[in-house]
């Protein structure tokens, strides 16, 4: 899960020219232990926000919406995760 969150966070930071290196992803993850037929199947469900929260600004925390998210960006994140996993 940590690899997934880091890869998505990095992609969203790159896709936002206003975000600092300290910007972080907002996400909620759920650990699922069974599939739909109650078979043993450990997996995760994750909800990510399309942007990053930046606390490196003087006014507190600012949310930066990611721009330019397209199929190519998602494909690159998937390929990166496949290599790392």
C-alpha positions in Angstrom: 0.0 0.0 0.0 2.9 2.3 0.8 4.3 1.9 -2.7 1.0 2.7 -4.3 0.4 5.8 -2.2 4.0 7.1 -2.9 3.7 6.5 -6.6 0.3 8.3 -6.8 1.5 11.1 -4.6 4.6 11.7 -6.7 2.5 11.7 -9.9 0.1 14.3 -8.5 3.0 16.5 -7.2 4.6 16.5 -10.7 1.2 17.3 -12.3 0.9 20.4 -10.1 3.4 23.2 -10.8 2.4 25.1 -7.6 3.0 22.3 -5.2 6.2 22.1 -3.1 8.2 19.0 -2.5 6.5 18.9 0.9 3.0 18.5 -0.6 1.2 15.3 0.5 -1.6 13.2 -0.9 -5.0 12.8 0.8 -6.2 9.2 0.7 -8.3 6.7 2.6 -7.5 3.0 2.3 -9.5 -0.1 3.4 -8.0 -3.5 3.9 -10.3 -6.2 2.6 -9.6 -9.8 3.6 -12.3 -11.6 1.5 -13.6 -11.5 -2.0 -17.3 -11.2 -3.0 -17.9 -14.9 -2.5 -16.2 -14.9 1.0 -13.1 -16.5 -0.4 -9.8 -15.5 1.2 -8.5 -12.7 -0.9 -6.4 -10.0 0.7 -6.6 -6.7 -1.2 -7.0 -2.9 -0.7 -9.6 -0.4 -1.7 -8.2 3.2 -1.9 -9.8 6.5 -2.5 -7.4 9.2 -3.5 -8.0 12.9 -4.0 -6.9 14.4 -7.4 -4.5 16.8 -5.9 -2.1 17.4 -3.0 -2.2 19.3 0.3 0.7 21.7 0.7 1.7 22.9 4.2 4.8 24.7 3.1 2.9 28.0 2.5 2.6 30.9 5.0 -1.3 30.7 5.2 -1.5 27.2 6.5 -2.5 24.2 4.4 -3.5 24.8 0.7 -5.0 22.2 -1.6 -3.6 22.1 -5.1 -5.7 20.4 -7.8 -3.7 18.2 -10.1 -3.7 19.2 -13.7 -3.1 17.2 -16.8 -4.2 13.9 -15.5 -4.7 11.7 -18.5 -4.5 8.1 -19.5 -0.8 8.3 -20.2 -0.1 9.6 -16.7 -2.1 6.7 -15.2 -0.3 4.2 -17.4 3.1 5.5 -16.2 2.1 5.1 -12.6 0.8 1.6 -13.2 4.0 0.6 -15.0 6.1 2.1 -12.2 4.1 0.1 -9.6 4.4 -3.2 -11.6 8.3 -2.8 -11.6 8.4 -2.0 -7.9 6.1 -4.8 -6.8 
